[in-house]
Amino acid sequence: MNTFVPVPGFDPTQLKGTTLIIPTVSIANVPQLTVDLFVSSLKLERVGFLEDHSVMPVAGVFEVNPDMGITVALEGNSLFTLYLPQTPRPFADMFTVYQTKDRQFTFVQQRTPIFKGKRQVFLSNLEAFIVASGFAKTLIITSTDASRRVDVQMTGVPFRLFAPEDSFVSERAAELNLPMLELLPEEEGDHQNKEDSDIPTMHGSGIAKKLYARLRSKHPVAILVMFALEGDNLQDTIQYANCLDSLMRIVDASPDANFSWSPPASWQGLFGAPYDPELYQ
């Protein structure tokens, strides 16, 4: 079921033909932090949300302006922002759809994990949204456990790409010397189905592999994956954003433009205050 709910005034047909960038809930949450960085830096327009009962509801401060209210979970797992009666504002949510100003790229931000036992329902709903919207292509961004790397993956960039040889990202990836994800012998404990046995195992990548398997027969799709570990991943996020932008050319800036990433307010204190160097003197 297509669970997309547009904001008032947005025509859902404007999703058609755009490039979809979608993160998965994966190790260290680097893909989600990367989308947050794009939303904050490019001032992406919120065009709707996905109202899906398969993902967990959340509550928190409304980040765009903390003084405007708080977001709380409502029936249907969408979120509503509470305000003073004289200052009504639009809905907020935890599964948001954004677009760039030029309408070339659509981003989905998933802020909460999937309920246990609801993965297949979630995948079906997400697939229905992607197919019904008519996106030109989809890039899944995810992360995988860096501690599970093999020797060939220890050096060079911490990124890999998985896509067909004639993919929409293949030529640009070659220009950037971005390696393809290695298909390694199946490890003990890895359970692969026939429909995705040709897709490398990505430990800790959430639904990335299953979503790719569902979409590849329907329209162009690729996976950009980063090797990551849990911890303070803010620098990893900036590195991921640079790699994603280099691959897809999202930031519309001339070589002389003074562009820099603008971290969202939610990053303040995300990993606590800096340590006191005097403690180690």
N, C-alpha and C positions, 0 to 999 in steps of 0.2 A: 504494500500500500504506500502510495506517495504521501508522505507526511509533511510536505512543505507548506508553510503558512506565510504568505507574503505580508510585508508591512503595508499599511494603507497607502495607496498611490503607486505601488510598484507593480508593474506588469510582468508576470512570470515568464512571458515569452522572451524577455530580455536575458534570460539565462541561456537561451538557445544559441549555439555556436561559440560560446565562451569556453575557455579552458578551466577545468575544475581542479583546484588544489585542495586535497583533503588529507588531514593527518589521521593517524591511528593512535589510540591510547596505548603507548608502548614504553619501554624501559627509559627511565629518567625524564619522560614527558617532553623530550627535546622538540619533537614535531609540533606539539601544541604551543610550546613557548615560542617557536619560530613563527607560527601564525599570529600569535599575539604581537610579535615584533612588527610584522607586516601591517597589521591592523592599526597599530599605534603610529608607525612611521609614515605610512601612506594615507592615513586618515580614511581607511576603507569605509564604504557606506554599508550600513546594515540594511539588507533588503528583505529579510525574513528569518524564519527559524524552522527547525524540524521538530514537530511535536510527536515524540516517540516514547511510548510507555516502556520501551526496552532499556532505556538508560536511566541512571539514578538522578533524581532531582537534587538541587543544591540551593543554598541560601547564602547571601553575602552582600557586601557593599556594592552599589552600582558604580562601576569603575569610571565611567565617562565623567561623572561629577559626583563625588561621595556625598555632597550636601543635598543631593536630590532625593535620596531615600535609600532603602535597602531592597534587595531582591529576595523573594521568598518563593518556595515551591507551591504550585497550585495543582489541582486535578489535571491529569494529562501530562504531568511532568514539565509543563512550561513554567516559566517564572514571571512573576509580576512585580513591578517596582512600586512600593508604597510611598506616596507623597502627601503633602498637605492638600486639602480639598481645593484650595484656590490655585494650585500649580499642577494641573494634571500633566502627565508625561506618558510616552509610549511604553509598551511592554519591553521587558528585558527577558533574557532566556539563557539556557546553558548549552544549547545546540544551535549555534548561530550561523547564518549565511551572509556573507559580505561580497561586495564587488568593488573592483577598482573604478576609478573615475572614468576611464576610457571604455568601460564595459567589456574589456578583453579577458579579464580573469575573475573567476568566482572562487572564493575561499569558504570552506566550511570549518567551523571551530567546534570541536566536541570537548566539553570541559569535564565530563564525568564518565566513569566506566559503565559497561553494560551489565545489567543484572545477570546473575548466574542462571543458566538455563535459557536465556533469551537471545543468545548469539545468532541463531539461524533466523529468528524473526527480525532482528535488527538488520542483518545482512539483506534479507528480502526487502525490507522497507527502504534501505539505502539504495539498493539496486533499482528499485522502482522509481525513486526520486531522480537518480542519475539518468535513467533511460527516458523517463517522461519529460525531463527538462531539455533534452536534446543537446547536451554538452558536446562540443567538438572532440574533446579528448579529456582524459583524466590522468593526473599525476598523483599517486599515493605517496605521501611522505611518512616515513616511519623510522624507527631506531631498533637496533638489535644489540644483544649483549656482547660487549667488547671482550669479555673474559672468555668467550667461546671461539675467538678467532684462531685460525691455523697459521702456520708459518708464513704462507704467501700473503696473508692479510695484515701482517704486523708492520710493514713499512709502507710509506706513501700516504696518500690522503685517507682520512677515515670514512670515506664515502664510497658507495657502490650503487650501480644502476642495474635494474633488471627490466628488460624490455626486448621485444623482437628486434632482429637486426635492422629492419627497415622502419623502426619506430620513429615517431615525431621528434624524439630527443636524441636519436643515434648520431646524427651528423654533428650537432652541437657538443655532445658528450665526447666525441672523438677530438674535436678542436680543443676541449678542456683537459684532455687526457684523463677523463673520468672512467675508471675501470668498471667492467661488468661484474656483477655478483657471481662468485664462483659456485658451481654446482658440485658439492662435495659428496663423498659416499655417505649413505644414510647411517646415522649414528644409532646406537642402541637406545631405545626409548622414543625414537622418532617414528611417528605413525603417519605415513603419507597415503593419501587416497589416489586412485588411478587418475582422477581428473586434475590433480595438481602435483603429480610425482615429478614433473619436469621443472617445478619451481623450487628454488633452493630453500632450505629451512632457515628461518630467521628467528632465532630464539628471542622471546620477549617483544615481538613486533605486533602482538595483538591480532587483529583481523586482516592484516595487510595481505597475506597469502591467499586467504579465502576470498577477499574482495576482488583481488586481481583475477583469480580463477573464474569468478562469476562474470566479470566485465569483458574479458579479452575477446570473447566471441561476439560481442555486441558493438564495441567501438574502441578506438585506440586508447591504450592504457599502459602506464609504466610505473615503476616503483623506484623512488630515490630513498636509500637507506643509509643511516649513519651508525657506526659502531660507537656505543656510549656506555657509560657506567653511572650508577646512581651517585648523586653528590651535588655540588654546586656546578650547575650546567649552563650558567649564563654565557660564558665564553663559547661553549659548544653551540649554543643557540645562535649567537652572532655568526659563527663560522658556518652553521647550517643555512642561515638566511643568505649569506654571501654566495654559497654554493648554489642554492635554489635560484637566486636572482641571476647568477651567471648562466645557469642552464636555460632558464625560461625567459630571461630579459624582461622582468616585470617592472622594475623601477624605470620610469620614463624620465631619464636624466641625461643631459649631454655630458661629454667627457669633462667639460669645464664646470659643471654644476657642483656645488658644495653640499652634496647629499651625505647624510649620516643617519645611522639608525637611532630612533628615539624610543627608548624602553618605556613600556606602559607603567602606569602608577602602581600596578599590582606587583611589580618587581621590587618595590621599596621594602627592604627588610625580608625579602623572600627567604633568604638563607641566614637571617640573623645579622647582627651588627658585626663589623670587622673586628678581628681579634686585636688585643692590645699587645703590640710587639714587646713591651717591657716585661711581659710574663715570661718571655723566653730569653731574657738577658742573663 
